[in-house]
Protein backbone atom coordinates (compact mmCIF):
# COMPACT_ATOMS: atom_id res chain seq x y z
CA UNK A 1 0.00 0.00 0.00
CA UNK A 2 1.32 3.41 -0.94
CA UNK A 3 0.72 6.29 1.46
CA UNK A 4 -0.20 9.61 0.00
CA UNK A 5 2.25 12.38 0.88
CA UNK A 6 1.33 14.51 3.87
CA UNK A 7 0.14 18.03 3.27
CA UNK A 8 2.04 21.01 4.63
CA UNK A 9 -0.75 21.47 7.21
CA UNK A 10 -0.45 17.86 8.39
CA UNK A 11 3.31 18.25 8.81
CA UNK A 12 2.85 21.55 10.67
CA UNK A 13 0.23 19.98 12.95
CA UNK A 14 2.67 17.15 13.72
CA UNK A 15 5.35 19.70 14.61
CA UNK A 16 2.91 21.50 16.92
CA UNK A 17 2.03 18.19 18.60
CA UNK A 18 5.71 17.39 19.09
CA UNK A 19 6.40 20.82 20.57
CA UNK A 20 3.41 20.50 22.93
CA UNK A 21 4.53 17.06 24.14
CA UNK A 22 8.11 18.24 24.63
CA UNK A 23 6.91 21.20 26.72
CA UNK A 24 4.54 18.98 28.73
CA UNK A 25 7.41 16.62 29.62
CA UNK A 26 8.76 19.55 31.66
CA UNK A 27 12.19 18.09 32.33
CA UNK A 28 11.07 14.48 32.69
CA UNK A 29 13.17 12.10 30.68
CA UNK A 30 11.91 10.84 27.37
CA UNK A 31 12.51 7.26 28.52
CA UNK A 32 10.35 7.66 31.65
CA UNK A 33 7.46 9.31 29.79
CA UNK A 34 7.59 6.78 26.95
CA UNK A 35 7.60 3.85 29.39
CA UNK A 36 4.66 5.37 31.27
CA UNK A 37 2.75 5.64 27.98
CA UNK A 38 3.69 2.11 26.92
CA UNK A 39 5.64 3.17 23.84
CA UNK A 40 9.32 3.17 22.95
CA UNK A 41 11.51 6.19 23.58
CA UNK A 42 12.32 6.16 19.85
CA UNK A 43 8.63 6.50 18.98
CA UNK A 44 8.31 9.45 21.36
CA UNK A 45 11.47 10.98 19.88
CA UNK A 46 10.03 10.69 16.35
CA UNK A 47 6.74 12.29 17.42
CA UNK A 48 8.47 15.12 19.27
CA UNK A 49 10.76 15.92 16.34
CA UNK A 50 7.98 15.77 13.76
CA UNK A 51 9.39 12.72 11.97
CA UNK A 52 6.15 10.89 12.86
CA UNK A 53 3.63 13.69 12.31
CA UNK A 54 0.54 11.47 12.30
CA UNK A 55 0.86 9.07 15.24
CA UNK A 56 -1.93 6.63 16.02
CA UNK A 57 -4.78 7.95 18.14
CA UNK A 58 -4.14 5.49 20.97
CA UNK A 59 -0.46 6.49 21.05
CA UNK A 60 -1.45 10.14 21.43
CA UNK A 61 -4.05 9.25 24.08
CA UNK A 62 -1.48 7.23 26.06
CA UNK A 63 1.00 10.10 25.90
CA UNK A 64 -1.66 12.56 27.02
CA UNK A 65 -2.47 10.35 30.01
CA UNK A 66 1.21 9.94 30.90
CA UNK A 67 1.75 13.70 30.73
CA UNK A 68 -1.45 14.68 32.52
CA UNK A 69 -2.94 16.37 29.46
CA UNK A 70 -6.54 16.17 28.36
CA UNK A 71 -7.47 15.49 24.76
CA UNK A 72 -8.94 19.02 24.75
CA UNK A 73 -5.49 20.36 25.71
CA UNK A 74 -3.95 18.50 22.79
CA UNK A 75 -6.61 19.64 20.36
CA UNK A 76 -6.21 23.27 21.40
CA UNK A 77 -2.43 23.03 21.21
CA UNK A 78 -2.39 21.40 17.79
CA UNK A 79 -5.14 23.42 16.11
CA UNK A 80 -4.00 25.20 13.00
CA UNK A 81 -2.41 28.53 13.63
CA UNK A 82 -4.29 31.33 11.89
CA UNK A 83 -2.40 33.02 9.11
CA UNK A 84 -1.90 36.76 9.27
CA UNK A 85 -4.77 38.65 7.71
CA UNK A 86 -6.89 35.55 7.22
CA UNK A 87 -10.60 36.02 7.75
CA UNK A 88 -12.13 33.85 10.43
CA UNK A 89 -15.14 31.82 9.38
CA UNK A 90 -18.46 32.97 10.78
CA UNK A 91 -19.73 30.83 13.64
CA UNK A 92 -22.15 28.16 12.51
CA UNK A 93 -25.64 28.09 13.87
CA UNK A 94 -26.23 25.05 16.00
CA UNK A 95 -28.41 22.47 14.32
CA UNK A 96 -31.27 20.97 16.32
CA UNK A 97 -30.64 17.41 17.57
CA UNK A 98 -31.96 14.65 15.33
CA UNK A 99 -35.42 13.32 16.11
CA UNK A 100 -35.19 9.70 17.30
CA UNK A 101 -36.96 7.22 15.08
CA UNK A 102 -39.33 4.72 16.67
CA UNK A 103 -38.10 1.16 16.81
CA UNK A 104 -40.29 -1.30 14.94
CA UNK A 105 -40.23 -5.04 14.99
C-alpha positions as a printed Julia matrix, in Angstrom:
105×3 Matrix{Float64}:
   0.0    0.0    0.0
   1.32   3.41  -0.94
   0.72   6.29   1.46
  -0.2    9.61   0.0
   2.25  12.38   0.88
   1.33  14.51   3.87
   0.14  18.03   3.27
   2.04  21.01   4.63
  -0.75  21.47   7.21
  -0.45  17.86   8.39
   3.31  18.25   8.81
   2.85  21.55  10.67
   0.23  19.98  12.95
   2.67  17.15  13.72
   5.35  19.7   14.61
   2.91  21.5   16.92
   2.03  18.19  18.6
   5.71  17.39  19.09
   6.4   20.82  20.57
   3.41  20.5   22.93
   4.53  17.06  24.14
   8.11  18.24  24.63
   6.91  21.2   26.72
   4.54  18.98  28.73
   7.41  16.62  29.62
   8.76  19.55  31.66
  12.19  18.09  32.33
  11.07  14.48  32.69
  13.17  12.1   30.68
  11.91  10.84  27.37
  12.51   7.26  28.52
  10.35   7.66  31.65
   7.46   9.31  29.79
   7.59   6.78  26.95
   7.6    3.85  29.39
   4.66   5.37  31.27
   2.75   5.64  27.98
   3.69   2.11  26.92
   5.64   3.17  23.84
   9.32   3.17  22.95
  11.51   6.19  23.58
  12.32   6.16  19.85
   8.63   6.5   18.98
   8.31   9.45  21.36
  11.47  10.98  19.88
  10.03  10.69  16.35
   6.74  12.29  17.42
   8.47  15.12  19.27
  10.76  15.92  16.34
   7.98  15.77  13.76
   9.39  12.72  11.97
   6.15  10.89  12.86
   3.63  13.69  12.31
   0.54  11.47  12.3
   0.86   9.07  15.24
  -1.93   6.63  16.02
  -4.78   7.95  18.14
  -4.14   5.49  20.97
  -0.46   6.49  21.05
  -1.45  10.14  21.43
  -4.05   9.25  24.08
  -1.48   7.23  26.06
   1.0   10.1   25.9
  -1.66  12.56  27.02
  -2.47  10.35  30.01
   1.21   9.94  30.9
   1.75  13.7   30.73
  -1.45  14.68  32.52
  -2.94  16.37  29.46
  -6.54  16.17  28.36
  -7.47  15.49  24.76
  -8.94  19.02  24.75
  -5.49  20.36  25.71
  -3.95  18.5   22.79
  -6.61  19.64  20.36
  -6.21  23.27  21.4
  -2.43  23.03  21.21
  -2.39  21.4   17.79
  -5.14  23.42  16.11
  -4.0   25.2   13.0
  -2.41  28.53  13.63
  -4.29  31.33  11.89
  -2.4   33.02   9.11
  -1.9   36.76   9.27
  -4.77  38.65   7.71
  -6.89  35.55   7.22
 -10.6   36.02   7.75
 -12.13  33.85  10.43
 -15.14  31.82   9.38
 -18.46  32.97  10.78
 -19.73  30.83  13.64
 -22.15  28.16  12.51
 -25.64  28.09  13.87
 -26.23  25.05  16.0
 -28.41  22.47  14.32
 -31.27  20.97  16.32
 -30.64  17.41  17.57
 -31.96  14.65  15.33
 -35.42  13.32  16.11
 -35.19   9.7   17.3
 -36.96   7.22  15.08
 -39.33   4.72  16.67
 -38.1    1.16  16.81
 -40.29  -1.3   14.94
 -40.23  -5.04  14.99
